[in-house]
Amino acid sequence: MNDDLKNLGRMTPPVPSPDAKARALSLAMQAFDENNSEAPQGTAGTRRQSSIFNRLWSPVMNRKFLAGSALATLLVVPAAAFLTLELTRQGLPVDTGGQQVEAAGSVASKDTEAKKAAPSKPKTDSSADTLAADSNAITQPAGALADHVDGGAVAEPEARGRAGVEVMISKTMSGQAQQKREFDAAASQTSRRQFAAPPAAVATESMISGTSAEIMPSPAPTPIDTLSQPEENRDRFTAADTNPVKSVATDPVSTFSADVDTASYSFVRKSLMAGEMPDPDSVRVEEMINYFPYDWQGPDNKDTPFKATVTVVPTPWNANTRLMHVGIKGYDVAPAAAPRANLVFLIDVSGSMDEPDKLPLLKSAFRLLVEKLKPEDTVSIVTYAGNAGTVLEPTTIKDKAKILSAIDTLEPGGSTAGAQGVEAAYNLAERAFVKGGVNRVMLATDGDFNVGPSSDEELKATIEAKRKSGIFLSVLGFGRGNYNDALMQTLAQNGNGTAAYIDTLAEAQKSLVEEAGSSLFPIAKDVKFQVEFNPQQIAEYRLIGYETRALKREDFNNDKVDAGDIGSGHRVTAIYEITPKGSPAVLNDDLRYGAAPAEQPGAQPSGELAYLKIRYKQPDSDTSKLFTTPVTQANAVPALEQARQDVRFSVAVAAFGQKLRGTDAVSAYPYGSILDLASGAKGEDTYGYRAEFLNLVRLAKSLGAE
């Protein structure tokens, strides 16, 4: 017997057939189920979790398009496990062989009704609430998952039990295109519901990448139009046609207001530094010319507030015309003799100022100005955003720490009640009014006046009325994309003040520290220029720039007409392109019926080319005075190279400004020639302004604007 057993043990058993194995496994599982029909643990009346998993797993994995795929295993196992877990933990009946059970979609419907009945939870930004939402998303019933997979549709009654679940899994695995549609639908559902379970594809993606073991809710999709459309640029400038060529025979007199603003140059610089050509309307050629300090000869005493220097030179962009260059220098008041200053900082702290080049730069700029003022000067601070508020009552510079602390506390937020701020600022200026001193409101803003009475005319009327009481207004502009230059120019011009654009801290240093005297202490107001050209010598003329400063001929002698102001040490430059009589550059034909000038035997034509007149008022007077000077051949130089450095450099700036503006007269004059002209006239450049200008010309050339 023992030998027979040993021999039997050495024999190789026969290989069972697949059918035999399947029958044996089926009988074993059936016997096991019958012996454990009254389960001591788990959910009574349902299959075990392992059985549920097998029923889900086998049909899916036996499909040909998933067979043998490791990626499919990673995708399906977590999804099936998730479904099995949720079905069992929620106490849902499962199909035990064709019996009717409660559909997953019905549970989802009940869950939705429960949510509607429950009070809504207020939305918060706290991390704790976010984590709670994520946890709730994981514990949603299977119906919520079905919502995601089916794009929010509740499962039909026939899609029940094992068959319904298999269909759901099949949909998530049916290809990349279908998966993307299901994911987008799930994301859309998430944006509409506070809590939602993520699609299986999202859950498995994190498992495949190994980045996280948690299932996170899908973020709400960003609208495509928001991504594709750039932020709207709402900068606003006054549109003005370039001054035309005028015939001396019909229009021999040119009249305009003085302009010492420099805002245009700074804005042009910011645009070019950002790699963009500036808006042509933002280019005011006279402001670009007057941005630079020139060494024009000034008056000997304050009784004559300024002196004019006139030079006539050949035009670099047209050999058949000439340039009449007028340079004005104001009397420079010694710092010790400067009057007391009563300044009100009117600061825009609205939401639009919450950018690095706006409120933070503004605060630094005013800190620099405070350091420049004298101990007896007074500073007040008014802010506006939604409503105007007084941040600092009139305080002398002796208490500098208090002033600087008030500046440091400024924070952005709210809408822009600019008109209310202007009114509050003028009230403070009146309370601290210094008789015989400087009383000025300094408005710092991006120009977004969008709450309350904000029309240009209403604000203009308010500022004009206050100007007559001796309180002037200056404007400091900040930022791009929302800058209302047109309004800023209106306010400054009608407030007897200057308009500057602060794009860097260096510009704040220039405008508020180095040129504080010229911007704060006026030596003449309502300054007007008038030039009469001699028709015997000059056929045509064109004023370069000053388009927004043009005046009627009769306005020159009308003291009620407002004009620009000149401050201590201010320099004003104006350039005319003139066409000599008989030049081939003349554009206008002679008049057939025009009156010819009387010719007297032996009389020689006048040697005067033009006659310059300047009318101005003393700061404390309402009656104007007149200053005149003739322009003759004695003012002319035969070649541009023989002119002073400052004349040549200012001509280069004039050419550059016209080129940026698109003026036809300089269209054929290349940036390279402008660069050569400016480089040869750079001279002493203490602060580097002229070197910076050369770089701007190079930038414009490289941007392909030629």
C-alpha positions, 0 to 999 in steps of 0.5 A: 500500500505504501509503495502504491501511494508513493508511486501515485504521488510521483505521477503528474496530474492531468491538466484541467480544462478551462470549462472544468475550472470555471464550473468548479469555481462557480460551484465553490462560490455558490456554496460559499454564498449559500453558507453565508446567506445571513451575513454577520457583518456588512449590509444584509440582503446585499452581495459582499463588496468583493462580489460587487467588485468582481461583477464590475471588474470582469466584464470591463476588463474582458473587453478587447480594447482594455485587455492587457492594458496597464493604463486601463487597470489604473483607470478602472480600478479606482473608479470601480472601487469608488463606486463599490464603496459608495454603493455599500456605505450608503446601504443601496440594494444591488442587483442579485441576478436580475431583481429590481433595485433602486436606481442610482439616479433615484438616489441622486434625485432624493439627495438633490431634494434634501439639499434644496430643503437644507439651509444654504451655507454661506461661501467663505474663503477659509482653508477649513471650509475649502477642505470641508467642501472637498471632504463632502465631495468625496462622500457623495452618493453614487447618483452624484457621480452619475450626474457628472458622468452623464453631464448632469442628467439623471440616470433613466430607470432601465439603467439600473444595478450592475448594468447601469454601473457598467454603462457609466464606467464604459462612458468614462473609458470610451476615448479621449474625446468623450472623456473631455466632454464628460470632464467639461460637463463635470466642471460645469456642474461644479461651478453651479453646485457648492459640493460635487463629486469629481469625475473618475477621470480627475481622480485617477489622473492624480493617482497616475501622476503621483501628485496627490492621493486626494480627490479634489473637486474640479475648478470652475472653467474660465470663460474662453472669451475672458482668456482670449480678449486683452484687457481694455485700454481706457486711456483718454486723450484730447484729439487735436489736428496738427497745426496746418501751414498758413498763408501770411497773406491771409492769416499773418497772426498766430496766437497761443497760450504758454504751456510748461506742462511735461506730462506728454513726454513722460507718457510717451516714454512709458509707452516706448519702454513698454515696447509700444508706439504711443497713441498719436493723440498722447503726443503733444510736441510742445510738452516734449520740447519743454521737458528738458532744461535749456540754458536760455538767458533769463531776466536780470530782476523780477520786475521783468519776469522773463526774457526771450531769445530768438534764433532762426536756423535752417530746417533739418527736414526741409532745405527750403524752409527755416525754423524760428526758435523762441526760448523764454526763461523766467526769473528764478526766485531764490529758495530763501525768498520763496513765499510760504506754501499752503498745499493740499494733497488731493489723492485718489485711493480708489480701486483703480489705483491699486497698481505698483505704478499708481498709489505706491509710486504716488506715496513715494512722490509725495514723500519726496515733496515733503522733504523739499518744503520749508518748516513753515509750509503747510500740508493737508491730505484729502482722499477720495474713493466712494466718498471724500475724506480728510486724512490730515488737517493742515499741518506744518512741515515742522511736524513732518513725521505726522505728515509722512505717517498719514501718507503711509496709511493710504490704501486703495479701495472703492469707487471714485468720487473725484468731484467730492474730493475736489470740493473737500480739498478746496475747503481745506485750502481756504481754511489754511489760506496764506495771504501773499503765499502759494495756495495750491491743491495738488491732485494725484490720480489716474483720472478715473472720475466715475462717481458723482458730477464728473463732466469736464464742464462741471469740474472746470467751472468749479476750478475756475471759480476757486482760481479767482480766489487765489487757490490754484490746481496742479495735476499729477497723473499716474498709471496706464490703461485707465488714464484720463489725460483729457480731463487732467489737461482741462483741470490743470489749464483752468486751475492755473497749474501744471500737469505732470505725468509720474511714471517713475520715482526719478520723474517724481524727483524731477517734477517735485524736487528739482523743479519744485520752484517752477511748479509751485511758485508762479512768477507770471500768470495768463501768459500769451504769445502772439507772432505777426509775420511780415508778408514781404519776407515770409510766405507761410508758417506752421506752429509746431505743437500747441494745438490744444493751446491755440487762442483767437487773435482777439483773445490776446488783448482780452484780460478775461481770457485765461492762459498758461502760467510761468513759474520760478525759473521756468523755460518755455520754447516755441518753434515755427517752421517758416517758408521765405518768400519765393521759396519752392516750398510754398504750398499756397498760390498767390491770391488773384484778387488780393491787395498787393502791398503798396510799393514806394519808389526807393523803399526797401522791404522791411528787414523784420521777419516777424514781430513777437509779443508776449502778454502776462500778468503779475501773480497778484494782478488782474491787469496784463503787461506787454513785452515785445521784440522784433525778429530780424535777420540778425537773429538768423544763423546760416547753418544749423551746426552753428546754432547753440547746443540747446537750440539744436537739441530742442529741434531734434526733440521737435522732429521726434515728437512730430514723427511720433504724431505722424506729421507729414512734414517730417515723414521723410526725415528718418529716426537715424537723422534725429538721433545724429542731430540729438547726439551732436547736441547732447552737451552737458547732461547732469541728470541723464535726461538727454541720454535717455532721450537718445534711447527713446529714439532708438526704441522707436526706430527698433519698433519698426515705426519708420 
